[in-house]
Amino acid sequence: MRVLYPENPLNKTQVDDPYHEEFTTVYGAGYQCSLFDFDALTFEEFNPRPKIQPGERVLYRGWMLNSHGYKTLATQIERKGGIPITSYADYLRCHHLPGWYQQCVDFTAETYFLEADETLETKIQALGWERYFVKDFVKSNTAGGGSIANSPSEVRHIVDQIATYRGEIEGGVAIRRVENYLLNTEFRYFVVRGLPYSHDGEIPTLVKEIANIIDAPFYSVDVAENLAGELRLVELGDGQVSDKKTWPISKFLEVITANA
């Protein structure tokens, strides 16, 4: 297996700064690692260093890519003779909320998927909720005002902010019922080919159930306790573009090893 990381745009011989600890640890553990120009991928230029070897399985660890960007990356890996561990279909299955929602509907907040068109406010009004959590298929709003709206017009404002600050609405608009979670109860887990991993060795039953339901090679699972003390699924994500968060690097190396 070869692990692919984005290079530092200011020093192309080094990995991008946020991945320095992980790259050093993974490389030091004996795995083949390559760097590539992340920005050049936009122009379908892909020249990883060292080169991908024919038949080599490739795990990407880097910045999020939209659907077109990941399709380009997977295609370029294949053109170099490699085999993406996560296919384009598997990436969307975990990276886009509609890819996993129906299978996990009992574990997560009620959600509707809408177009950002002239009917948006009318459809929001028909839900009759007091509050709305607004995001596209991938991320919530990081601009001023946050992601929670109290009216259809505020939903529209947040959607416009996402489009402005992120440059696009990826996939479509997701309107989620607001669930309140207890502070400091959200934790990230990783699943590799059906087996869940945790930062402390403890795997909640909910995470095990999700691992049995979602059939994808590598993804993250974020869960949190609601005010009733019930564990709820907050988000799934593609494991390649999911931050390790508070995981010690020694434990996260186990996740990388599981992909090998």
C-alpha positions as CSV (number, residue, x, y, z in Angstrom):
1,M,0.0,0.0,0.0
2,R,1.1,3.5,-0.8
3,V,-0.2,6.5,1.2
4,L,-0.6,9.7,-0.8
5,Y,-0.3,13.2,0.9
6,P,-0.5,16.8,-0.4
7,E,2.8,18.5,-0.6
8,N,3.6,21.8,1.0
9,P,3.0,24.5,-1.7
10,L,6.0,26.5,-0.3
11,N,8.3,23.6,-0.2
12,K,7.4,20.8,-2.6
13,T,9.9,18.4,-1.0
14,Q,7.9,18.3,2.2
15,V,4.4,17.3,3.2
16,D,1.8,20.0,3.8
17,D,2.2,21.2,7.4
18,P,-1.1,19.8,8.9
19,Y,0.0,16.3,7.9
20,H,3.6,16.5,9.0
21,E,3.2,14.4,12.2
22,E,1.1,11.8,10.4
23,F,3.4,11.5,7.4
24,T,6.5,11.2,9.6
25,T,4.9,8.4,11.7
26,V,3.4,6.5,8.7
27,Y,6.7,6.7,6.7
28,G,8.7,5.8,9.8
29,A,6.5,2.7,10.2
30,G,7.7,1.5,6.9
31,Y,4.9,2.4,4.5
32,Q,5.5,3.8,1.1
33,C,4.5,7.5,0.9
34,S,4.2,9.9,-1.9
35,L,3.6,13.7,-2.2
36,F,1.6,15.4,-4.9
37,D,0.6,19.0,-5.9
38,F,-3.0,19.3,-4.6
39,D,-3.7,22.5,-6.5
40,A,-2.5,21.1,-9.8
41,L,-5.1,18.3,-9.6
42,T,-7.7,21.0,-10.7
43,F,-5.9,21.0,-14.1
44,E,-5.8,17.2,-14.1
45,E,-2.0,17.3,-13.5
46,F,-0.9,14.5,-11.2
47,N,2.7,13.6,-10.7
48,P,3.2,11.9,-7.3
49,R,6.7,11.6,-6.0
50,P,7.9,8.8,-5.6
51,K,5.9,7.3,-8.5
52,I,3.0,4.9,-7.9
53,Q,4.0,1.4,-8.8
54,P,1.9,-0.8,-11.1
55,G,-0.8,-2.7,-9.2
56,E,-0.1,-0.7,-6.0
57,R,-3.1,0.0,-3.7
58,V,-3.3,3.7,-2.9
59,L,-4.7,5.4,0.2
60,Y,-5.2,9.2,0.1
61,R,-4.8,11.2,3.2
62,G,-5.4,14.9,2.6
63,W,-7.7,17.8,2.0
64,M,-11.4,17.4,1.1
65,L,-12.2,17.1,-2.6
66,N,-15.6,17.8,-4.2
67,S,-17.1,15.0,-6.2
68,H,-15.4,16.1,-9.4
69,G,-12.1,16.5,-7.7
70,Y,-12.1,13.0,-6.2
71,K,-13.2,11.5,-9.4
72,T,-10.2,13.2,-11.0
73,L,-7.9,11.9,-8.3
74,A,-9.2,8.3,-8.6
75,T,-8.9,8.4,-12.3
76,Q,-5.3,9.8,-12.2
77,I,-4.3,7.1,-9.7
78,E,-5.5,4.4,-12.1
79,R,-3.8,6.0,-15.0
80,K,-0.5,5.8,-13.0
81,G,-1.2,2.1,-12.6
82,G,-2.4,2.3,-9.0
83,I,-5.7,1.0,-7.4
84,P,-7.6,3.5,-5.2
85,I,-8.5,1.9,-1.9
86,T,-11.6,4.1,-1.9
87,S,-13.5,4.2,-5.2
88,Y,-15.4,7.2,-6.5
89,A,-18.7,5.6,-5.5
90,D,-17.5,4.7,-2.0
91,Y,-16.2,8.3,-1.5
92,L,-19.6,9.7,-2.3
93,R,-21.3,7.0,-0.2
94,C,-19.6,8.4,2.9
95,H,-18.7,12.0,2.0
96,H,-22.2,13.1,0.9
97,L,-24.9,13.0,3.4
98,P,-27.5,11.4,1.1
99,G,-25.1,8.5,0.5
100,W,-25.5,7.2,4.1
101,Y,-28.6,8.9,5.5
102,Q,-31.3,6.3,4.6
103,Q,-29.4,3.4,6.0
104,C,-28.8,5.4,9.3
105,V,-32.1,7.2,9.5
106,D,-32.9,5.7,12.9
107,F,-29.7,6.9,14.4
108,T,-29.4,10.5,13.2
109,A,-31.3,13.8,12.9
110,E,-34.3,13.9,10.5
111,T,-33.1,15.4,7.2
112,Y,-34.5,16.6,3.9
113,F,-32.6,17.2,0.8
114,L,-33.6,20.2,-1.3
115,E,-32.5,22.3,-4.3
116,A,-31.2,25.8,-3.7
117,D,-33.9,27.2,-6.1
118,E,-36.8,29.6,-5.9
119,T,-39.0,27.0,-4.1
120,L,-36.6,26.6,-1.1
121,E,-38.4,28.9,1.3
122,T,-41.8,27.4,0.5
123,K,-40.5,23.8,1.1
124,I,-38.8,24.9,4.4
125,Q,-42.1,26.6,5.6
126,A,-43.9,23.3,4.9
127,L,-41.7,21.5,7.4
128,G,-43.1,23.5,10.3
129,W,-40.0,23.2,12.5
130,E,-39.0,25.9,14.9
131,R,-35.3,25.7,14.0
132,Y,-33.3,24.3,11.1
133,F,-29.7,23.1,10.8
134,V,-28.5,24.1,7.3
135,K,-25.7,22.6,5.3
136,D,-24.9,21.3,1.9
137,F,-24.3,17.6,1.3
138,V,-20.8,17.9,2.9
139,K,-20.3,20.8,5.3
140,S,-22.1,23.3,7.4
141,N,-21.7,27.1,7.3
142,T,-18.5,28.5,8.8
143,A,-19.3,32.1,8.0
144,G,-20.9,34.6,10.5
145,G,-24.2,33.5,11.9
146,G,-23.5,29.7,11.9
147,S,-25.7,27.0,10.6
148,I,-28.9,27.2,12.6
149,A,-31.8,29.1,11.1
150,N,-35.0,30.2,12.8
151,S,-37.0,30.9,9.7
152,P,-37.1,30.1,6.0
153,S,-35.6,33.4,5.1
154,E,-32.7,32.7,7.5
155,V,-32.2,29.4,5.7
156,R,-31.9,31.2,2.4
157,H,-29.3,33.5,4.0
158,I,-27.2,30.6,5.3
159,V,-27.4,28.9,1.9
160,D,-26.2,32.0,0.2
161,Q,-23.3,32.3,2.7
162,I,-22.2,28.7,2.0
163,A,-22.3,29.4,-1.7
164,T,-20.3,32.7,-1.3
165,Y,-17.6,31.6,1.2
166,R,-17.1,28.0,-0.1
167,G,-17.6,28.8,-3.8
168,E,-20.3,26.3,-4.4
169,I,-23.2,24.3,-2.9
170,E,-21.8,20.8,-3.1
171,G,-24.5,18.3,-4.1
172,G,-27.5,20.2,-2.8
173,V,-29.0,21.6,0.4
174,A,-29.6,19.4,3.5
175,I,-32.0,20.6,6.1
176,R,-31.6,18.8,9.4
177,R,-33.8,18.9,12.5
178,V,-31.9,20.5,15.3
179,E,-30.8,18.0,18.0
180,N,-29.1,19.3,21.1
181,Y,-26.1,17.4,22.3
182,L,-24.3,17.4,25.7
183,L,-21.1,19.3,25.8
184,N,-17.9,17.3,25.3
185,T,-19.6,14.1,24.3
186,E,-18.8,14.1,20.6
187,F,-16.2,11.6,19.6
188,R,-14.8,10.3,16.3
189,Y,-14.4,6.7,15.3
190,F,-13.0,5.1,12.2
191,V,-14.3,2.0,10.3
192,V,-12.0,0.0,8.0
193,R,-13.7,-2.7,6.0
194,G,-16.4,-3.2,8.6
195,L,-14.2,-3.1,11.7
196,P,-14.5,-0.1,13.9
197,Y,-11.6,1.6,15.7
198,S,-11.5,4.0,18.6
199,H,-8.9,6.3,20.2
200,D,-9.3,4.6,23.6
201,G,-10.2,1.0,22.6
202,E,-13.9,1.4,23.6
203,I,-16.4,0.9,20.8
204,P,-20.0,2.0,21.5
205,T,-22.8,-0.3,20.3
206,L,-24.1,2.4,18.0
207,V,-20.8,2.5,16.2
208,K,-20.7,-1.2,15.8
209,E,-24.2,-1.2,14.3
210,I,-23.3,1.5,11.8
211,A,-20.1,-0.5,10.9
212,N,-22.4,-3.4,10.0
213,I,-24.7,-1.3,7.9
214,I,-22.4,1.0,5.9
215,D,-20.4,-1.0,3.3
216,A,-17.4,1.1,2.4
217,P,-13.7,0.5,2.8
218,F,-12.7,3.5,5.1
219,Y,-14.9,6.1,6.8
220,S,-15.2,8.1,10.0
221,V,-18.2,8.1,12.4
222,D,-18.9,11.0,14.7
223,V,-21.4,10.4,17.6
224,A,-22.6,12.5,20.5
225,E,-25.0,12.2,23.4
226,N,-28.3,14.1,23.3
227,L,-29.9,15.7,26.4
228,A,-31.6,12.4,27.2
229,G,-28.2,10.6,27.3
230,E,-28.8,8.7,24.1
231,L,-25.9,8.3,21.7
232,R,-26.7,9.8,18.3
233,L,-25.0,9.8,14.9
234,V,-23.8,13.3,14.1
235,E,-22.0,12.6,10.8
236,L,-20.3,10.1,8.6
237,G,-17.3,11.1,6.5
238,D,-14.8,9.6,4.1
239,G,-11.9,8.4,6.2
240,Q,-9.3,9.7,3.7
241,V,-10.3,13.3,4.3
242,S,-11.3,13.0,8.0
243,D,-9.1,14.7,10.5
244,K,-7.8,12.4,13.3
245,K,-8.9,15.1,15.8
246,T,-7.9,14.1,19.3
247,W,-6.5,10.6,18.3
248,P,-3.0,10.0,19.5
249,I,-0.9,9.4,16.4
250,S,0.1,6.0,17.7
251,K,-3.5,4.9,17.7
252,F,-4.3,6.4,14.4
253,L,-1.4,4.5,12.9
254,E,-3.5,1.3,13.7
255,V,-6.2,2.7,11.3
256,I,-3.6,3.2,8.6
257,T,-2.3,-0.3,9.1
258,A,-5.8,-1.8,8.9
259,N,-6.1,-0.4,5.4
260,A,-2.9,-2.1,4.3
